[in-house]
Each structure stands twice: as structure tokens, then as C-alpha cells.
Amino acid sequence: MNRLVVAAPASGSGKTTVATGLMAALRRAGDKVAPFKVGPDYIDPGYHSVATGRPGRNLDPVMVGEHRVASLFAHGARGCDLAVVEGVMGLFDGRVDTEGIGSTAHVAKLLSAPVLFVVDARGQSRSLAALLHGFRGYDPTVRLGGVVLNQVGSARHEQVLRGACAEVGLEVLGVLPRDDKFALPSRHLGLVTAAEHGPAATAAVDAIAEAVARHVDLDAVRRLAAEVPAMAVPTWDPRAEVEPVPGRPTIAVAGGAAFTFGYAEQVELFTAAGADVVVVDPLRDEALPDGTAGLVLPGGFPEQHAAELSANAPLRDAVAALARAGAPVHAECGGLLYLANSLDGAPMCGVIDADGAMTPRLTLGYRDAVAPQDSVLARAGSRVTGHEFHRTALSVPHGPKPAWQWRGHDLRPVAEGFVLGRVHASYLHTHPASAPEAVTRFVAACASESVRSEATR
């Protein structure tokens, strides 16, 4: 599989612009492109999906374990001509207090992939040579294969920058001029999601694709992506990860503009475990799918749609009734807020006796969590590495039976989330590929609920 990683010295350099534009420009040129994002980001993969017509996927060694990264990559890249992997933050920035675990460089090495280095050239001149020399020499096992100069101000500026790249022997594969038209809309947690941006997201990706096609040497990019060794790894197969459950329960998964923080592998694992997955949009649908035996509420931006979610009282009532009836419900972050009594004063489902509200504080980071008791998701003592990413808070941070516990930065124990009957709700995002046994456990609980419902008809 031909492949390359798009990286940068720091966040804000233009990785998403270049990576998304490359994906779309190569697709327009006839290539089948597999899109990936390093880390737990849920927003950029939405734009990758618009650019390629394929599910955007994440590669996160911290969440899934480094032993799974290449196999998950092979699964997502199957049937494609090449893969473009967008990095996270700066090239060597990984989990805090580790030597770059989960960084773009870490993933590039796991994939034996060359790096296309994107540099924001504003304020740069010949010193660019020192920057490139430092990044290339810091870890020689990470191969910098070429440079894209972003935000270049003039033809003279380009000439000087090209000279700096030549000094250190790095080829310039593209030069993007300064142009605000290439900017994607952002807000408190990053970009506005592609699902919320709607047709404007497609228009933005089209504009970026045209710019990349005009200013980047796509043939040179293809040559760089082809300069890779063969990958001798088994392809990740969801059917080999889970135990099929009889009964084919129907699991409703919230989607639409308010709930976009999910992994493509989750639905694949649910299906492999014997479930029928139906997407429900809480902004539009007034009822759960017929025969719903379980519900998954992923993260997203319900705080941006609180009034509309609240106005859909029939679905809120249906969700509350499902939970009261004992059906399995799994909610993460935005899904947790939807289950609360209210969100910024707007009534929600009332399953959890707490109120959510926006705050000025960003909660961000990986968590090594343990399940303190049995739930529909995990057995007591089960361990998982998850990720928190939110600016909201609940008036009650956890119930008498929390969903997870972990050690805080001060090493004090932290309890978080709620286990209420067969409801499991938490701020913690988890990757289903890291714990396929949790998928089997949840589907089995849904199957038992489906059988119980049939028996009481």
C-alpha cells in the first residue's frame, strides 16, 4: 500500500488543509484514496470523508495499542491506491510525559511511511533551513521525504524558501499562497464538523482541492508515497475480534449533526457481533427505530444544538422510556449530556439526575481507566485507555456507581460517569477496537433485551 504521513512542526501550520486537499485532489485525478488521522480527533476525519468518499479513520497507538495500528491501517486502506495519514499537533508531540507515544512520528514509524512536512512560512526566511535540519536530525528513523510551503507571501518569498530547503537537501513538493479562502470554520473545540457545515463543507473541500491541484506536484506526492516497503501485517478483521451473538438485536446509534464523534470500527464490530445497526438523528427523528433493543449515544456537539434537541420531545421521551425499561444504553461525552436533566437550561432526556453547562475550562487528555463495577459495557476490573475532550461540566460529576475510575495528575483517585441499571454514561471516549469484548458484551445485553421484549408481547 502506497502511503505517506502529512506532518508539521506545530499545530496551526496547515496540516488539515494540505492533507484534506491532497485527498480530494488525488481522488479527482482518479486515485482511490484511504484517509486517516493520527490520534483521537473526530472532526478532521469528517472532512477526510468528504474529500475521499470513504470513512475517515483514526490511528491512535495510545487508545488501541501500537500492535493494532498497522492492522487497522491495512483494513481501512483495503482496495485503495494510496493512503494519506494526517498527523496530530507537531511531528513529535505525543502523550504528555512519554517519549512521543501516540505522536505523528510514532505512527509514521509503525507504518514505515515517509513524512510530507507542512511548514507555515509566515515570518520564515533562510532560518527555515535550521528548522528542517533540526526536525530531520532529531530522530533519523523518521524520514522527511518532502516539504509543502504554506502561506507563502510572494514569488521572492518562495525563491528564498526554496533555497533554504535546498540547503538541507529536502525537495519542495508544493507551495501554497496566502489565501483566507482555504480556512475551514472553527470554534471552541476546533473545526466546525463537516456534518454541521453541510454543503459549505463540500464547497470548502472543493476550494482546497483546487488549490492543492494547482500548487502541489501530485506526481511527486505519488512517487513519495510509493517509496515504502511492503507491510507484512494481517489485516484487522472485525469478524475475528468478536463472538457472534444470536438473535440479531437492533441497536440504534445516534448520528446527524449533533452526534458525530464516533469510530467507523464501532458499527463494523456491532455488525460482526450479530447486531442490526440503525442510525437515528435526534435533531430530526421523533421515534427510535422499530424493535430497538439498545442505544448508543456517541459524542459530538449537543451544546451547539441544545434548543433543537430539547424541542424534539417525542424522541427525548422515547430515550427515557427505553432506559427505564432496562434496555442497554451506552453514552459518551455528548451522549452523556443528552441523557442529563438539562443542557445550558434546555430540558434533555432526564435519565441522569444532573445538569450540564458550558464552562470556560477545557478538559483534555488520555485517561487510563478501570471499571469499578460490572456494567453492560465492562466487567469490574476491566481496563481501558480513553480520552476526554470537552468544555462542559455536569452539576453532579458521577453517581453512586461511577462508570470509570482513574488516577489524576496528583495521583488522587478520580471517579467519573454513571452506571444506572443498564445505562453506562461517561465523558470518556473509548475506541471499540481496543476492547472488542466490550462490544460482544453490549450486543449480548441487547440480544437478551430483544428476547425479553418478544416474550412480553
JOJO-V657976 format. One record per residue. RES is the residue in one small letter. SS is DSSP state (@ for helix, = for strand, . for the rest). PHI is phi in degrees with one decimal (none if undefined). PSI is psi in degrees with one decimal (999 if undefined). Layout:
RES&SS&PHI&PSI, RES&SS&PHI&PSI
This chain:
m&.&none&117.3, n&=&-66.1&138.8, r&=&-159.6&152.3, l&=&-151.9&159.9, v&=&-115.4&131.4, v&=&-96.4&118.0, a&=&-130.3&177.3, a&=&-156.4&166.1, p&.&-68.6&-28.1, a&.&-160.5&165.7, s&.&-61.2&151.7, g&.&83.8&8.1, s&.&-85.4&-17.5, g&.&114.0&19.9, k&@&-58.1&-47.9, t&@&-64.4&-41.1, t&@&-59.4&-50.3, v&@&-69.1&-45.7, a&@&-63.4&-47.3, t&@&-65.4&-42.2, g&@&-63.2&-40.4, l&@&-62.3&-46.6, m&@&-56.7&-47.9, a&@&-69.9&-41.1, a&@&-66.0&-41.3, l&@&-66.8&-38.4, r&@&-63.1&-44.2, r&@&-60.1&-30.9, a&.&-82.3&0.1, g&.&107.1&-0.4, d&.&-84.1&145.1, k&.&-91.9&114.4, v&=&-111.1&129.7, a&=&-96.5&123.4, p&=&-98.9&139.0, f&=&-140.4&157.7, k&=&-134.3&132.1, v&=&-76.7&135.8, g&.&93.2&-172.8, p&.&-91.4&19.4, d&.&-67.2&132.9, y&.&-106.3&-11.6, i&.&-89.9&-49.9, d&@&-57.0&-40.5, p&@&-58.9&-25.4, g&@&-64.7&-41.2, y&@&-70.8&-35.0, h&@&-60.5&-39.2, s&@&-65.0&-41.6, v&@&-60.5&-40.0, a&@&-70.8&-34.0, t&@&-110.9&-19.2, g&.&75.4&15.0, r&.&-126.9&159.7, p&.&-62.2&131.2, g&.&-74.3&134.9, r&=&-125.6&154.8, n&=&-105.9&146.4, l&=&-123.6&106.7, d&.&-134.6&98.6, p&@&-61.4&-28.6, v&@&-68.8&-43.8, m&@&-76.0&-42.4, v&@&-107.4&-8.5, g&.&90.0&136.5, e&@&-64.6&-23.0, h&@&-68.8&-16.8, r&@&-97.5&-13.0, v&@&-61.7&-50.4, a&@&-64.7&-37.3, s&@&-68.3&-40.7, l&@&-66.0&-36.2, f&@&-62.1&-47.0, a&@&-61.2&-37.3, h&@&-63.4&-48.2, g&@&-71.6&-24.0, a&@&-93.7&-2.5, r&.&-58.8&131.2, g&.&84.4&4.9, c&.&-105.4&164.5, d&.&-85.8&-36.1, l&=&-157.3&164.0, a&=&-122.8&139.1, v&=&-116.5&122.6, v&=&-111.0&114.1, e&=&-82.7&131.4, g&.&-78.1&-174.2, v&.&-129.2&137.4, m&.&49.2&-143.1, g&.&-81.0&161.8, l&.&-51.5&-41.1, f&.&-105.1&11.1, d&.&-85.3&115.3, g&.&-126.1&-151.7, r&.&-61.2&135.6, v&.&-59.7&141.7, d&.&69.1&22.1, t&.&-127.6&167.8, e&.&-86.7&59.6, g&.&79.3&19.8, i&.&-63.5&129.5, g&.&83.7&3.9, s&.&-77.3&168.7, t&@&-59.9&-41.6, a&@&-61.1&-41.0, h&@&-59.3&-47.3, v&@&-67.7&-39.6, a&@&-58.6&-39.2, k&@&-71.3&-38.7, l&@&-62.9&-30.1, l&@&-97.5&-2.5, s&.&49.3&49.5, a&.&-113.5&141.7, p&=&-73.2&158.7, v&=&-110.0&128.3, l&=&-96.2&114.0, f&=&-95.7&119.8, v&=&-99.0&123.3, v&=&-119.5&126.9, d&=&-74.9&110.4, a&.&-85.9&0.3, r&.&-61.3&126.5, g&.&78.1&4.9, q&.&-100.7&145.0, s&.&-139.7&-128.4, r&.&-65.9&-21.3, s&@&-60.5&-17.0, l&@&-55.6&-34.4, a&@&-61.0&-40.7, a&@&-66.7&-40.7, l&@&-61.4&-48.1, l&@&-65.0&-40.7, h&@&-61.1&-41.4, g&@&-66.2&-44.1, f&@&-67.8&-38.2, r&@&-70.5&-35.1, g&@&-85.2&-17.3, y&@&-61.2&-42.2, d&.&-142.3&94.2, p&.&-62.7&-13.4, t&.&-77.8&-10.6, v&.&-97.3&119.7, r&.&-93.0&112.6, l&=&-81.1&112.9, g&=&-98.8&-11.9, g&=&175.3&168.6, v&=&-126.5&140.5, v&=&-113.7&121.6, l&=&-89.0&121.3, n&=&-110.4&149.7, q&=&61.3&45.5, v&=&-83.4&133.3, g&.&-86.8&-26.9, s&.&-163.7&171.4, a&@&-63.2&-38.3, r&@&-65.9&-41.8, h&@&-58.9&-45.0, e&@&-59.7&-42.9, q&@&-60.7&-45.1, v&@&-64.6&-42.4, l&@&-66.5&-39.9, r&@&-61.1&-39.1, g&@&-63.0&-38.9, a&@&-64.8&-40.9, c&@&-65.2&-38.7, a&@&-64.4&-33.2, e&@&-58.9&-34.5, v&.&-102.9&5.0, g&.&75.9&29.5, l&.&-109.8&129.9, e&.&-77.7&137.9, v&=&-88.3&118.4, l&=&-98.1&-10.7, g&=&-170.0&154.3, v&=&-137.2&112.5, l&=&-101.6&125.0, p&=&-74.8&164.2, r&.&-67.1&126.1, d&.&-163.1&114.4, d&@&-67.1&-14.4, k&@&-65.0&-20.1, f&@&-83.6&-6.5, a&.&-76.6&136.9, l&.&-96.0&147.4, p&.&-66.9&141.1, s&=&-129.6&167.5, r&=&-155.7&-152.3, h&.&-65.6&-24.9, l&.&-117.4&22.1, g&=&118.3&-145.1, l&=&-70.4&151.9, v&.&-66.7&134.3, t&.&-64.2&152.3, a&@&-62.2&-36.0, a&@&-63.4&-38.0, e&@&-77.3&-34.1, h&@&-74.5&-21.3, g&.&58.3&-135.5, p&@&-56.9&-29.6, a&@&-65.5&-30.0, a&@&-65.6&-43.4, t&@&-62.7&-41.5, a&@&-64.5&-40.0, a&@&-65.4&-43.1, v&@&-64.1&-39.6, d&@&-60.8&-42.4, a&@&-65.5&-41.0, i&@&-66.9&-40.2, a&@&-61.1&-43.0, e&@&-63.1&-40.9, a&@&-65.4&-43.8, v&@&-65.9&-42.6, a&@&-61.2&-32.2, r&@&-82.4&-32.1, h&@&-115.2&-4.3, v&=&-119.5&139.3, d&.&-80.5&96.3, l&@&-65.0&-33.8, d&@&-65.0&-38.4, a&@&-66.5&-37.2, v&@&-63.2&-43.3, r&@&-62.1&-41.0, r&@&-63.5&-41.8, l&@&-63.0&-43.0, a&@&-65.9&-23.3, a&@&-85.5&-11.6, e&.&-87.1&61.4, v&.&-136.1&152.1, p&.&-77.3&161.9, a&.&-66.3&149.1, m&.&-102.0&111.6, a&.&-95.6&69.4, v&.&-131.6&148.9, p&.&-71.3&144.3, t&.&-77.3&131.0, w&.&-59.3&132.7, d&.&-129.7&114.1, p&@&-58.3&-29.3, r&@&-68.3&-24.5, a&@&-87.7&-5.9, e&@&-98.2&-21.5, v&.&-128.2&160.2, e&.&-93.5&123.8, p&.&-61.8&136.4, v&.&-108.3&129.3, p&.&-71.7&156.5, g&.&108.9&-17.9, r&.&44.3&64.4, p&.&-68.0&151.0, t&=&-92.9&122.5, i&=&-111.5&122.0, a&=&-87.8&132.0, v&=&-119.4&123.4, a&=&-68.6&137.5, g&=&-141.8&-150.3, g&.&81.0&-170.2, a&.&-66.7&-26.5, a&.&-86.7&-19.8, f&.&-132.9&84.4, t&.&-114.5&-0.4, f&=&-91.1&76.8, g&.&-136.0&165.3, y&.&-106.9&138.3, a&@&-59.1&-31.7, e&@&-67.5&-21.1, q&@&-64.8&-50.0, v&@&-64.0&-38.7, e&@&-62.2&-40.2, l&@&-70.6&-40.8, f&@&-57.6&-45.9, t&@&-64.0&-43.0, a&@&-64.0&-30.0, a&.&-82.2&0.0, g&.&103.0&11.9, a&.&-96.6&153.5, d&=&-98.5&119.2, v&=&-100.7&128.5, v&=&-126.2&128.5, v&=&-83.7&134.4, v&=&-122.4&135.7, d&=&-103.6&106.8, p&.&-65.0&-11.4, l&.&-82.7&-20.2, r&.&-125.4&-41.1, d&.&-81.5&133.5, e&.&-98.7&0.5, a&.&-146.1&153.6, l&.&-75.5&156.2, p&.&-58.3&148.5, d&.&-55.2&134.7, g&.&76.5&16.2, t&=&-58.7&122.7, a&=&-107.2&-10.9, g&=&-162.6&159.4, l&=&-136.5&135.5, v&=&-118.7&126.1, l&=&-117.1&97.1, p&.&-76.6&179.6, g&=&-75.0&179.9, g&.&161.2&-145.4, f&.&-126.9&60.8, p&@&-62.6&-25.9, e&@&-63.5&-24.4, q&@&-80.8&-12.6, h&@&-130.4&25.3, a&@&-58.4&-42.3, a&@&-64.3&-43.4, e&@&-68.4&-40.6, l&@&-63.0&-41.9, s&@&-65.7&-36.2, a&@&-66.7&-22.6, n&.&-85.5&66.5, a&@&-61.5&-37.1, p&@&-58.5&-40.3, l&@&-74.1&-38.2, r&@&-58.1&-42.4, d&@&-65.4&-38.2, a&@&-66.1&-40.2, v&@&-65.1&-44.7, a&@&-62.3&-41.2, a&@&-65.8&-39.8, l&@&-61.1&-45.8, a&@&-64.5&-43.2, r&@&-62.9&-31.3, a&.&-75.5&-7.5, g&.&94.2&11.8, a&.&-72.5&146.0, p&=&-64.4&132.9, v&=&-133.4&127.9, h&=&-122.4&120.2, a&=&-127.6&137.1, e&=&-126.2&128.0, c&.&53.8&-100.3, g&@&-57.9&-35.7, g&@&-64.7&-37.6, l&@&-59.5&-44.7, l&@&-62.3&-37.8, y&@&-65.0&-30.4, l&@&-80.3&-12.6, a&=&-70.9&175.2, n&=&-65.8&-42.7, s&=&-154.5&162.0, l&=&-134.9&114.4, d&.&50.2&40.1, g&.&88.0&-12.8, a&=&-87.6&129.5, p&=&-59.6&136.2, m&.&-115.4&-147.5, c&.&-80.2&-22.9, g&.&73.2&19.3, v&.&-76.3&-35.9, i&=&-109.4&128.9, d&=&-81.5&73.5, a&=&-157.9&160.1, d&=&-120.3&135.6, g&=&-101.6&150.7, a&=&-156.0&149.9, m&=&-68.4&146.4, t&=&-134.3&164.6, p&=&-78.2&-6.0, r&=&-95.4&130.5, l&=&-91.8&124.6, t&=&-102.8&119.7, l&=&-149.1&133.7, g&=&147.7&163.7, y&=&-77.4&150.2, r&=&-133.9&129.9, d&=&-92.9&100.6, a&=&-109.1&156.3, v&=&-129.5&143.8, a&.&-81.2&119.0, p&.&-77.6&-15.5, q&.&-154.2&168.3, d&.&-63.5&146.6, s&.&-151.5&179.6, v&.&-68.6&-12.1, l&.&-102.4&-36.2, a&.&-150.0&153.5, r&.&-81.8&153.0, a&.&-56.4&132.3, g&.&94.2&-10.6, s&.&-64.4&142.5, r&=&-115.6&146.5, v&=&-152.1&148.6, t&=&-104.1&119.2, g&=&-121.1&-170.2, h&=&-143.7&133.8, e&=&-104.1&142.9, f&=&-161.7&90.7, h&=&-161.9&158.7, r&=&-116.9&18.1, t&=&-107.8&166.1, a&=&-146.3&154.2, l&=&-101.9&146.5, s&.&-63.2&-28.7, v&.&-122.5&109.0, p&.&-70.2&-22.1, h&=&-160.1&161.4, g&.&-96.0&-175.9, p&.&-61.6&-26.1, k&.&-117.6&91.0, p&.&-68.7&156.6, a&.&-75.7&-37.8, w&=&-141.6&159.4, q&=&-136.0&147.1, w&=&-154.8&173.5, r&=&-92.0&130.3, g&.&-75.9&-179.5, h&.&-62.9&-25.8, d&.&-90.9&9.0, l&.&71.9&5.7, r&.&-79.3&147.3, p&=&-68.5&139.4, v&=&-118.2&129.0, a&=&-106.0&140.1, e&=&-150.8&142.4, g&=&88.6&-173.4, f&=&-140.9&135.0, v&=&-118.7&109.1, l&=&-123.8&99.5, g&.&62.6&-117.4, r&.&-107.1&26.5, v&=&-101.7&129.1, h&=&-123.1&112.5, a&=&-134.5&134.0, s&=&-159.0&158.7, y&.&-75.2&-16.7, l&.&-75.8&124.1, h&=&-84.3&134.2, t&.&-125.2&156.4, h&.&-103.7&119.8, p&@&-62.2&-26.9, a&@&-67.6&-20.4, s&@&-79.8&-20.2, a&.&-142.9&67.3, p&@&-61.2&-23.1, e&@&-64.7&-28.2, a&@&-68.5&-34.1, v&@&-65.5&-48.0, t&@&-58.6&-42.7, r&@&-62.6&-43.6, f&@&-68.1&-43.9, v&@&-63.9&-38.9, a&@&-63.0&-38.9, a&@&-65.3&-38.5, c&@&-66.9&-38.0, a&@&-64.2&-40.3, s&@&-66.3&-35.4, e&@&-66.6&-38.6, s&@&-64.4&-42.2, v&@&-64.8&-41.4, r&@&-63.5&-40.0, s&@&-64.9&-41.9, e&@&-62.3&-40.0, a&@&-68.8&-26.5, t&.&-94.8&2.4, r&.&-75.1&999
